[in-house]
Amino acid sequence: MSNRWKIEDSNDRLINIFCEYWLRFALQIDKHISALIFRSDWYVLASTLTLDRLTLTLPL
């Protein structure tokens, strides 16, 4: 992960939870999805999350 996407430790744990949840969800839908690319895209999107405003946009 690039350092330019560095985030707060408290948010990092939250993002890991969301990342794992959506990764498993996506893999159930499409077994051919690239987990590495999906995870990378999700981290980029999740890096803008804050604890007070969780506006999620999934890369579909």
PDB file of N, H, CA, C and O in Angstrom:
ATOM      1  N   MET A   1       0.836  -1.177   0.000  1.00  0.00           N
ATOM      2  CA  MET A   1       0.000   0.000   0.000  1.00  0.00           C
ATOM      3  C   MET A   1       0.873   1.229   0.000  1.00  0.00           C
ATOM      4  O   MET A   1       1.843   1.316   0.752  1.00  0.00           O
ATOM      5  N   SER A   2       0.527   2.175  -0.842  1.00  0.00           N
ATOM      6  H   SER A   2      -0.261   2.104  -1.453  1.00  0.00           H
ATOM      7  CA  SER A   2       1.317   3.385  -0.941  1.00  0.00           C
ATOM      8  C   SER A   2       1.139   4.251   0.302  1.00  0.00           C
ATOM      9  O   SER A   2       0.057   4.298   0.887  1.00  0.00           O
ATOM     10  N   ASN A   3       2.206   4.931   0.696  1.00  0.00           N
ATOM     11  H   ASN A   3       3.085   4.893   0.221  1.00  0.00           H
ATOM     12  CA  ASN A   3       2.132   5.795   1.873  1.00  0.00           C
ATOM     13  C   ASN A   3       1.221   6.987   1.666  1.00  0.00           C
ATOM     14  O   ASN A   3       0.770   7.598   2.635  1.00  0.00           O
ATOM     15  N   ARG A   4       0.944   7.327   0.416  1.00  0.00           N
ATOM     16  H   ARG A   4       1.310   6.831  -0.371  1.00  0.00           H
ATOM     17  CA  ARG A   4       0.066   8.474   0.177  1.00  0.00           C
ATOM     18  C   ARG A   4      -1.364   8.207   0.604  1.00  0.00           C
ATOM     19  O   ARG A   4      -2.164   9.135   0.721  1.00  0.00           O
ATOM     20  N   TRP A   5      -1.696   6.929   0.841  1.00  0.00           N
ATOM     21  H   TRP A   5      -1.046   6.175   0.746  1.00  0.00           H
ATOM     22  CA  TRP A   5      -3.042   6.590   1.321  1.00  0.00           C
ATOM     23  C   TRP A   5      -3.029   6.364   2.834  1.00  0.00           C
ATOM     24  O   TRP A   5      -3.931   5.733   3.384  1.00  0.00           O
ATOM     25  N   LYS A   6      -2.009   6.879   3.488  1.00  0.00           N
ATOM     26  H   LYS A   6      -1.276   7.392   3.040  1.00  0.00           H
ATOM     27  CA  LYS A   6      -1.875   6.701   4.935  1.00  0.00           C
ATOM     28  C   LYS A   6      -3.073   7.312   5.670  1.00  0.00           C
ATOM     29  O   LYS A   6      -3.507   8.423   5.363  1.00  0.00           O
ATOM     30  N   ILE A   7      -3.588   6.577   6.629  1.00  0.00           N
ATOM     31  H   ILE A   7      -3.237   5.675   6.879  1.00  0.00           H
ATOM     32  CA  ILE A   7      -4.747   7.038   7.383  1.00  0.00           C
ATOM     33  C   ILE A   7      -4.530   6.819   8.867  1.00  0.00           C
ATOM     34  O   ILE A   7      -3.551   6.196   9.278  1.00  0.00           O
ATOM     35  N   GLU A   8      -5.456   7.339   9.671  1.00  0.00           N
ATOM     36  H   GLU A   8      -6.252   7.844   9.337  1.00  0.00           H
ATOM     37  CA  GLU A   8      -5.374   7.172  11.126  1.00  0.00           C
ATOM     38  C   GLU A   8      -5.507   5.697  11.504  1.00  0.00           C
ATOM     39  O   GLU A   8      -6.218   4.942  10.841  1.00  0.00           O
ATOM     40  N   ASP A   9      -4.821   5.296  12.568  1.00  0.00           N
ATOM     41  H   ASP A   9      -4.244   5.910  13.106  1.00  0.00           H
ATOM     42  CA  ASP A   9      -4.872   3.905  13.030  1.00  0.00           C
ATOM     43  C   ASP A   9      -6.285   3.483  13.385  1.00  0.00           C
ATOM     44  O   ASP A   9      -6.686   2.357  13.091  1.00  0.00           O
ATOM     45  N   SER A  10      -7.050   4.376  14.018  1.00  0.00           N
ATOM     46  H   SER A  10      -6.724   5.290  14.257  1.00  0.00           H
ATOM     47  CA  SER A  10      -8.412   4.033  14.410  1.00  0.00           C
ATOM     48  C   SER A  10      -9.271   3.765  13.184  1.00  0.00           C
ATOM     49  O   SER A  10     -10.101   2.856  13.194  1.00  0.00           O
ATOM     50  N   ASN A  11      -9.082   4.542  12.137  1.00  0.00           N
ATOM     51  H   ASN A  11      -8.407   5.281  12.129  1.00  0.00           H
ATOM     52  CA  ASN A  11      -9.821   4.326  10.895  1.00  0.00           C
ATOM     53  C   ASN A  11      -9.323   3.091  10.162  1.00  0.00           C
ATOM     54  O   ASN A  11     -10.093   2.434   9.462  1.00  0.00           O
ATOM     55  N   ASP A  12      -8.043   2.769  10.316  1.00  0.00           N
ATOM     56  H   ASP A  12      -7.418   3.304  10.885  1.00  0.00           H
ATOM     57  CA  ASP A  12      -7.460   1.611   9.630  1.00  0.00           C
ATOM     58  C   ASP A  12      -8.163   0.322  10.048  1.00  0.00           C
ATOM     59  O   ASP A  12      -8.444  -0.530   9.206  1.00  0.00           O
ATOM     60  N   ARG A  13      -8.448   0.175  11.339  1.00  0.00           N
ATOM     61  H   ARG A  13      -8.220   0.867  12.023  1.00  0.00           H
ATOM     62  CA  ARG A  13      -9.147  -1.017  11.812  1.00  0.00           C
ATOM     63  C   ARG A  13     -10.555  -1.086  11.236  1.00  0.00           C
ATOM     64  O   ARG A  13     -11.013  -2.155  10.833  1.00  0.00           O
ATOM     65  N   LEU A  14     -11.234   0.043  11.196  1.00  0.00           N
ATOM     66  H   LEU A  14     -10.862   0.911  11.523  1.00  0.00           H
ATOM     67  CA  LEU A  14     -12.583   0.094  10.634  1.00  0.00           C
ATOM     68  C   LEU A  14     -12.574  -0.255   9.154  1.00  0.00           C
ATOM     69  O   LEU A  14     -13.424  -1.010   8.681  1.00  0.00           O
ATOM     70  N   ILE A  15     -11.619   0.294   8.432  1.00  0.00           N
ATOM     71  H   ILE A  15     -10.929   0.908   8.816  1.00  0.00           H
ATOM     72  CA  ILE A  15     -11.516   0.042   6.994  1.00  0.00           C
ATOM     73  C   ILE A  15     -11.201  -1.428   6.726  1.00  0.00           C
ATOM     74  O   ILE A  15     -11.728  -2.010   5.778  1.00  0.00           O
ATOM     75  N   ASN A  16     -10.358  -2.025   7.543  1.00  0.00           N
ATOM     76  H   ASN A  16      -9.930  -1.553   8.313  1.00  0.00           H
ATOM     77  CA  ASN A  16     -10.060  -3.458   7.381  1.00  0.00           C
ATOM     78  C   ASN A  16     -11.319  -4.302   7.516  1.00  0.00           C
ATOM     79  O   ASN A  16     -11.507  -5.269   6.777  1.00  0.00           O
ATOM     80  N   ILE A  17     -12.184  -3.934   8.464  1.00  0.00           N
ATOM     81  H   ILE A  17     -12.031  -3.149   9.064  1.00  0.00           H
ATOM     82  CA  ILE A  17     -13.439  -4.667   8.647  1.00  0.00           C
ATOM     83  C   ILE A  17     -14.302  -4.548   7.398  1.00  0.00           C
ATOM     84  O   ILE A  17     -14.801  -5.552   6.889  1.00  0.00           O
ATOM     85  N   PHE A  18     -14.481  -3.322   6.900  1.00  0.00           N
ATOM     86  H   PHE A  18     -14.075  -2.507   7.313  1.00  0.00           H
ATOM     87  CA  PHE A  18     -15.280  -3.108   5.696  1.00  0.00           C
ATOM     88  C   PHE A  18     -14.665  -3.810   4.490  1.00  0.00           C
ATOM     89  O   PHE A  18     -15.363  -4.421   3.681  1.00  0.00           O
ATOM     90  N   CYS A  19     -13.350  -3.707   4.392  1.00  0.00           N
ATOM     91  H   CYS A  19     -12.783  -3.211   5.049  1.00  0.00           H
ATOM     92  CA  CYS A  19     -12.645  -4.318   3.257  1.00  0.00           C
ATOM     93  C   CYS A  19     -12.871  -5.815   3.237  1.00  0.00           C
ATOM     94  O   CYS A  19     -13.218  -6.373   2.196  1.00  0.00           O
ATOM     95  N   GLU A  20     -12.683  -6.473   4.365  1.00  0.00           N
ATOM     96  H   GLU A  20     -12.401  -6.019   5.210  1.00  0.00           H
ATOM     97  CA  GLU A  20     -12.865  -7.923   4.431  1.00  0.00           C
ATOM     98  C   GLU A  20     -14.317  -8.318   4.152  1.00  0.00           C
ATOM     99  O   GLU A  20     -14.575  -9.312   3.474  1.00  0.00           O
ATOM    100  N   TYR A  21     -15.256  -7.537   4.676  1.00  0.00           N
ATOM    101  H   TYR A  21     -15.046  -6.730   5.227  1.00  0.00           H
ATOM    102  CA  TYR A  21     -16.672  -7.850   4.474  1.00  0.00           C
ATOM    103  C   TYR A  21     -17.034  -7.780   2.997  1.00  0.00           C
ATOM    104  O   TYR A  21     -17.633  -8.710   2.456  1.00  0.00           O
ATOM    105  N   TRP A  22     -16.670  -6.674   2.342  1.00  0.00           N
ATOM    106  H   TRP A  22     -16.184  -5.919   2.781  1.00  0.00           H
ATOM    107  CA  TRP A  22     -17.036  -6.496   0.937  1.00  0.00           C
ATOM    108  C   TRP A  22     -16.247  -7.418   0.024  1.00  0.00           C
ATOM    109  O   TRP A  22     -16.749  -7.837  -1.019  1.00  0.00           O
ATOM    110  N   LEU A  23     -15.024  -7.736   0.403  1.00  0.00           N
ATOM    111  H   LEU A  23     -14.616  -7.395   1.250  1.00  0.00           H
ATOM    112  CA  LEU A  23     -14.224  -8.673  -0.388  1.00  0.00           C
ATOM    113  C   LEU A  23     -14.878 -10.050  -0.404  1.00  0.00           C
ATOM    114  O   LEU A  23     -15.008 -10.674  -1.457  1.00  0.00           O
ATOM    115  N   ARG A  24     -15.287 -10.515   0.774  1.00  0.00           N
ATOM    116  H   ARG A  24     -15.181 -10.008   1.629  1.00  0.00           H
ATOM    117  CA  ARG A  24     -15.966 -11.817   0.849  1.00  0.00           C
ATOM    118  C   ARG A  24     -17.288 -11.782   0.107  1.00  0.00           C
ATOM    119  O   ARG A  24     -17.646 -12.746  -0.571  1.00  0.00           O
ATOM    120  N   PHE A  25     -18.016 -10.680   0.228  1.00  0.00           N
ATOM    121  H   PHE A  25     -17.724  -9.898   0.779  1.00  0.00           H
ATOM    122  CA  PHE A  25     -19.296 -10.520  -0.458  1.00  0.00           C
ATOM    123  C   PHE A  25     -19.109 -10.596  -1.973  1.00  0.00           C
ATOM    124  O   PHE A  25     -19.856 -11.289  -2.663  1.00  0.00           O
ATOM    125  N   ALA A  26     -18.109  -9.882  -2.484  1.00  0.00           N
ATOM    126  H   ALA A  26     -17.502  -9.318  -1.923  1.00  0.00           H
ATOM    127  CA  ALA A  26     -17.843  -9.864  -3.922  1.00  0.00           C
ATOM    128  C   ALA A  26     -17.405 -11.235  -4.422  1.00  0.00           C
ATOM    129  O   ALA A  26     -17.795 -11.658  -5.511  1.00  0.00           O
ATOM    130  N   LEU A  27     -16.600 -11.923  -3.632  1.00  0.00           N
ATOM    131  H   LEU A  27     -16.283 -11.580  -2.748  1.00  0.00           H
ATOM    132  CA  LEU A  27     -16.130 -13.238  -4.048  1.00  0.00           C
ATOM    133  C   LEU A  27     -17.273 -14.252  -4.104  1.00  0.00           C
ATOM    134  O   LEU A  27     -17.228 -15.203  -4.885  1.00  0.00           O
ATOM    135  N   GLN A  28     -18.290 -14.045  -3.278  1.00  0.00           N
ATOM    136  H   GLN A  28     -18.327 -13.272  -2.644  1.00  0.00           H
ATOM    137  CA  GLN A  28     -19.454 -14.922  -3.330  1.00  0.00           C
ATOM    138  C   GLN A  28     -20.250 -14.684  -4.605  1.00  0.00           C
ATOM    139  O   GLN A  28     -20.830 -15.615  -5.162  1.00  0.00           O
ATOM    140  N   ILE A  29     -20.278 -13.441  -5.064  1.00  0.00           N
ATOM    141  H   ILE A  29     -19.807 -12.684  -4.611  1.00  0.00           H
ATOM    142  CA  ILE A  29     -21.027 -13.097  -6.275  1.00  0.00           C
ATOM    143  C   ILE A  29     -20.281 -13.557  -7.527  1.00  0.00           C
ATOM    144  O   ILE A  29     -20.869 -14.167  -8.420  1.00  0.00           O
ATOM    145  N   ASP A  30     -18.997 -13.262  -7.582  1.00  0.00           N
ATOM    146  H   ASP A  30     -18.519 -12.767  -6.857  1.00  0.00           H
ATOM    147  CA  ASP A  30     -18.211 -13.557  -8.777  1.00  0.00           C
ATOM    148  C   ASP A  30     -16.891 -14.199  -8.377  1.00  0.00           C
ATOM    149  O   ASP A  30     -15.999 -13.525  -7.864  1.00  0.00           O
ATOM    150  N   LYS A  31     -16.769 -15.484  -8.608  1.00  0.00           N
ATOM    151  H   LYS A  31     -17.494 -16.032  -9.025  1.00  0.00           H
ATOM    152  CA  LYS A  31     -15.568 -16.216  -8.204  1.00  0.00           C
ATOM    153  C   LYS A  31     -14.343 -15.827  -9.032  1.00  0.00           C
ATOM    154  O   LYS A  31     -13.215 -16.158  -8.666  1.00  0.00           O
ATOM    155  N   HIS A  32     -14.562 -15.126 -10.149  1.00  0.00           N
ATOM    156  H   HIS A  32     -15.479 -14.858 -10.446  1.00  0.00           H
ATOM    157  CA  HIS A  32     -13.451 -14.779 -11.040  1.00  0.00           C
ATOM    158  C   HIS A  32     -12.907 -13.380 -10.797  1.00  0.00           C
ATOM    159  O   HIS A  32     -11.996 -12.932 -11.493  1.00  0.00           O
ATOM    160  N   ILE A  33     -13.471 -12.682  -9.796  1.00  0.00           N
ATOM    161  H   ILE A  33     -14.211 -13.046  -9.230  1.00  0.00           H
ATOM    162  CA  ILE A  33     -13.003 -11.315  -9.521  1.00  0.00           C
ATOM    163  C   ILE A  33     -11.558 -11.368  -9.015  1.00  0.00           C
ATOM    164  O   ILE A  33     -11.147 -12.320  -8.351  1.00  0.00           O
ATOM    165  N   SER A  34     -10.820 -10.344  -9.342  1.00  0.00           N
ATOM    166  H   SER A  34     -11.154  -9.571  -9.881  1.00  0.00           H
ATOM    167  CA  SER A  34      -9.441 -10.271  -8.859  1.00  0.00           C
ATOM    168  C   SER A  34      -9.448  -9.693  -7.445  1.00  0.00           C
ATOM    169  O   SER A  34      -9.671  -8.497  -7.256  1.00  0.00           O
ATOM    170  N   ALA A  35      -9.208 -10.538  -6.470  1.00  0.00           N
ATOM    171  H   ALA A  35      -9.027 -11.510  -6.623  1.00  0.00           H
ATOM    172  CA  ALA A  35      -9.258 -10.109  -5.073  1.00  0.00           C
ATOM    173  C   ALA A  35      -8.221  -9.028  -4.787  1.00  0.00           C
ATOM    174  O   ALA A  35      -8.494  -8.093  -4.035  1.00  0.00           O
ATOM    175  N   LEU A  36      -7.055  -9.147  -5.369  1.00  0.00           N
ATOM    176  H   LEU A  36      -6.833  -9.907  -5.980  1.00  0.00           H
ATOM    177  CA  LEU A  36      -5.998  -8.169  -5.112  1.00  0.00           C
ATOM    178  C   LEU A  36      -6.385  -6.794  -5.630  1.00  0.00           C
ATOM    179  O   LEU A  36      -6.225  -5.794  -4.930  1.00  0.00           O
ATOM    180  N   ILE A  37      -6.897  -6.742  -6.865  1.00  0.00           N
ATOM    181  H   ILE A  37      -7.026  -7.554  -7.434  1.00  0.00           H
ATOM    182  CA  ILE A  37      -7.306  -5.461  -7.455  1.00  0.00           C
ATOM    183  C   ILE A  37      -8.488  -4.880  -6.688  1.00  0.00           C
ATOM    184  O   ILE A  37      -8.517  -3.684  -6.398  1.00  0.00           O
ATOM    185  N   PHE A  38      -9.466  -5.729  -6.357  1.00  0.00           N
ATOM    186  H   PHE A  38      -9.443  -6.700  -6.593  1.00  0.00           H
ATOM    187  CA  PHE A  38     -10.637  -5.267  -5.604  1.00  0.00           C
ATOM    188  C   PHE A  38     -10.209  -4.670  -4.267  1.00  0.00           C
ATOM    189  O   PHE A  38     -10.672  -3.600  -3.872  1.00  0.00           O
ATOM    190  N   ARG A  39      -9.323  -5.374  -3.584  1.00  0.00           N
ATOM    191  H   ARG A  39      -8.947  -6.243  -3.905  1.00  0.00           H
ATOM    192  CA  ARG A  39      -8.872  -4.889  -2.279  1.00  0.00           C
ATOM    193  C   ARG A  39      -8.145  -3.562  -2.417  1.00  0.00           C
ATOM    194  O   ARG A  39      -8.345  -2.657  -1.606  1.00  0.00           O
ATOM    195  N   SER A  40      -7.314  -3.439  -3.420  1.00  0.00           N
ATOM    196  H   SER A  40      -7.151  -4.174  -4.079  1.00  0.00           H
ATOM    197  CA  SER A  40      -6.576  -2.207  -3.647  1.00  0.00           C
ATOM    198  C   SER A  40      -7.524  -1.042  -3.926  1.00  0.00           C
ATOM    199  O   SER A  40      -7.371   0.034  -3.349  1.00  0.00           O
ATOM    200  N   ASP A  41      -8.505  -1.255  -4.812  1.00  0.00           N
ATOM    201  H   ASP A  41      -8.629  -2.130  -5.281  1.00  0.00           H
ATOM    202  CA  ASP A  41      -9.482  -0.208  -5.130  1.00  0.00           C
ATOM    203  C   ASP A  41     -10.286   0.174  -3.898  1.00  0.00           C
ATOM    204  O   ASP A  41     -10.581   1.349  -3.677  1.00  0.00           O
ATOM    205  N   TRP A  42     -10.639  -0.825  -3.099  1.00  0.00           N
ATOM    206  H   TRP A  42     -10.399  -1.779  -3.278  1.00  0.00           H
ATOM    207  CA  TRP A  42     -11.437  -0.547  -1.905  1.00  0.00           C
ATOM    208  C   TRP A  42     -10.653   0.288  -0.910  1.00  0.00           C
ATOM    209  O   TRP A  42     -11.219   1.180  -0.279  1.00  0.00           O
ATOM    210  N   TYR A  43      -9.355   0.020  -0.754  1.00  0.00           N
ATOM    211  H   TYR A  43      -8.895  -0.705  -1.267  1.00  0.00           H
ATOM    212  CA  TYR A  43      -8.543   0.828   0.150  1.00  0.00           C
ATOM    213  C   TYR A  43      -8.449   2.271  -0.325  1.00  0.00           C
ATOM    214  O   TYR A  43      -8.481   3.198   0.483  1.00  0.00           O
ATOM    215  N   VAL A  44      -8.334   2.459  -1.630  1.00  0.00           N
ATOM    216  H   VAL A  44      -8.308   1.706  -2.286  1.00  0.00           H
ATOM    217  CA  VAL A  44      -8.267   3.814  -2.177  1.00  0.00           C
ATOM    218  C   VAL A  44      -9.550   4.573  -1.847  1.00  0.00           C
ATOM    219  O   VAL A  44      -9.500   5.726  -1.420  1.00  0.00           O
ATOM    220  N   LEU A  45     -10.705   3.921  -2.046  1.00  0.00           N
ATOM    221  H   LEU A  45     -10.746   2.984  -2.393  1.00  0.00           H
ATOM    222  CA  LEU A  45     -11.982   4.560  -1.744  1.00  0.00           C
ATOM    223  C   LEU A  45     -12.168   4.745  -0.244  1.00  0.00           C
ATOM    224  O   LEU A  45     -12.641   5.788   0.208  1.00  0.00           O
ATOM    225  N   ALA A  46     -11.791   3.723   0.527  1.00  0.00           N
ATOM    226  H   ALA A  46     -11.407   2.876   0.160  1.00  0.00           H
ATOM    227  CA  ALA A  46     -11.991   3.772   1.970  1.00  0.00           C
ATOM    228  C   ALA A  46     -11.050   4.764   2.647  1.00  0.00           C
ATOM    229  O   ALA A  46     -11.305   5.188   3.774  1.00  0.00           O
ATOM    230  N   SER A  47      -9.975   5.133   1.976  1.00  0.00           N
ATOM    231  H   SER A  47      -9.768   4.788   1.060  1.00  0.00           H
ATOM    232  CA  SER A  47      -9.022   6.065   2.580  1.00  0.00           C
ATOM    233  C   SER A  47      -9.640   7.437   2.811  1.00  0.00           C
ATOM    234  O   SER A  47      -9.085   8.245   3.556  1.00  0.00           O
ATOM    235  N   THR A  48     -10.789   7.713   2.178  1.00  0.00           N
ATOM    236  H   THR A  48     -11.240   7.057   1.573  1.00  0.00           H
ATOM    237  CA  THR A  48     -11.459   8.989   2.363  1.00  0.00           C
ATOM    238  C   THR A  48     -12.518   8.942   3.461  1.00  0.00           C
ATOM    239  O   THR A  48     -13.154   9.953   3.757  1.00  0.00           O
ATOM    240  N   LEU A  49     -12.709   7.755   4.071  1.00  0.00           N
ATOM    241  H   LEU A  49     -12.192   6.933   3.831  1.00  0.00           H
ATOM    242  CA  LEU A  49     -13.719   7.603   5.112  1.00  0.00           C
ATOM    243  C   LEU A  49     -13.332   8.328   6.391  1.00  0.00           C
ATOM    244  O   LEU A  49     -12.156   8.432   6.739  1.00  0.00           O
ATOM    245  N   THR A  50     -14.354   8.827   7.082  1.00  0.00           N
ATOM    246  H   THR A  50     -15.309   8.742   6.799  1.00  0.00           H
ATOM    247  CA  THR A  50     -14.152   9.322   8.434  1.00  0.00           C
ATOM    248  C   THR A  50     -15.173   8.633   9.322  1.00  0.00           C
ATOM    249  O   THR A  50     -16.187   8.135   8.834  1.00  0.00           O
ATOM    250  N   LEU A  51     -14.913   8.602  10.617  1.00  0.00           N
ATOM    251  H   LEU A  51     -14.089   9.006  11.013  1.00  0.00           H
ATOM    252  CA  LEU A  51     -15.802   7.891  11.525  1.00  0.00           C
ATOM    253  C   LEU A  51     -17.166   8.567  11.651  1.00  0.00           C
ATOM    254  O   LEU A  51     -18.155   7.911  11.977  1.00  0.00           O
ATOM    255  N   ASP A  52     -17.222   9.871  11.395  1.00  0.00           N
ATOM    256  H   ASP A  52     -16.418  10.403  11.130  1.00  0.00           H
ATOM    257  CA  ASP A  52     -18.490  10.576  11.542  1.00  0.00           C
ATOM    258  C   ASP A  52     -19.296  10.604  10.254  1.00  0.00           C
ATOM    259  O   ASP A  52     -20.492  10.894  10.295  1.00  0.00           O
ATOM    260  N   ARG A  53     -18.682  10.311   9.111  1.00  0.00           N
ATOM    261  H   ARG A  53     -17.711  10.075   9.078  1.00  0.00           H
ATOM    262  CA  ARG A  53     -19.393  10.298   7.837  1.00  0.00           C
ATOM    263  C   ARG A  53     -18.936   9.109   7.003  1.00  0.00           C
ATOM    264  O   ARG A  53     -17.856   9.140   6.413  1.00  0.00           O
ATOM    265  N   LEU A  54     -19.754   8.063   6.954  1.00  0.00           N
ATOM    266  H   LEU A  54     -20.631   8.037   7.433  1.00  0.00           H
ATOM    267  CA  LEU A  54     -19.398   6.855   6.226  1.00  0.00           C
ATOM    268  C   LEU A  54     -20.182   6.803   4.919  1.00  0.00           C
ATOM    269  O   LEU A  54     -21.227   6.159   4.832  1.00  0.00           O
ATOM    270  N   THR A  55     -19.669   7.479   3.924  1.00  0.00           N
ATOM    271  H   THR A  55     -18.819   8.002   3.995  1.00  0.00           H
ATOM    272  CA  THR A  55     -20.285   7.456   2.607  1.00  0.00           C
ATOM    273  C   THR A  55     -19.508   6.454   1.762  1.00  0.00           C
ATOM    274  O   THR A  55     -18.407   6.745   1.294  1.00  0.00           O
ATOM    275  N   LEU A  56     -20.088   5.277   1.572  1.00  0.00           N
ATOM    276  H   LEU A  56     -20.982   5.041   1.953  1.00  0.00           H
ATOM    277  CA  LEU A  56     -19.375   4.191   0.906  1.00  0.00           C
ATOM    278  C   LEU A  56     -19.734   4.130  -0.575  1.00  0.00           C
ATOM    279  O   LEU A  56     -20.904   4.215  -0.946  1.00  0.00           O
ATOM    280  N   THR A  57     -18.727   3.983  -1.400  1.00  0.00           N
ATOM    281  H   THR A  57     -17.776   3.914  -1.098  1.00  0.00           H
ATOM    282  CA  THR A  57     -18.921   3.788  -2.829  1.00  0.00           C
ATOM    283  C   THR A  57     -18.133   2.561  -3.241  1.00  0.00           C
ATOM    284  O   THR A  57     -16.906   2.539  -3.140  1.00  0.00           O
ATOM    285  N   LEU A  58     -18.828   1.551  -3.701  1.00  0.00           N
ATOM    286  H   LEU A  58     -19.825   1.568  -3.784  1.00  0.00           H
ATOM    287  CA  LEU A  58     -18.157   0.309  -4.072  1.00  0.00           C
ATOM    288  C   LEU A  58     -17.719   0.312  -5.527  1.00  0.00           C
ATOM    289  O   LEU A  58     -18.472   0.750  -6.398  1.00  0.00           O
ATOM    290  N   PRO A  59     -16.515  -0.169  -5.801  1.00  0.00           N
ATOM    291  CA  PRO A  59     -16.067  -0.306  -7.191  1.00  0.00           C
ATOM    292  C   PRO A  59     -16.703  -1.544  -7.824  1.00  0.00           C
ATOM    293  O   PRO A  59     -16.249  -2.663  -7.586  1.00  0.00           O
ATOM    294  N   LEU A  60     -17.738  -1.353  -8.618  1.00  0.00           N
ATOM    295  H   LEU A  60     -18.107  -0.444  -8.811  1.00  0.00           H
ATOM    296  CA  LEU A  60     -18.433  -2.489  -9.227  1.00  0.00           C
ATOM    297  C   LEU A  60     -18.073  -2.620 -10.695  1.00  0.00           C
ATOM    298  O   LEU A  60     -18.565  -3.522 -11.373  1.00  0.00           O
TER     299      LEU A  60
END
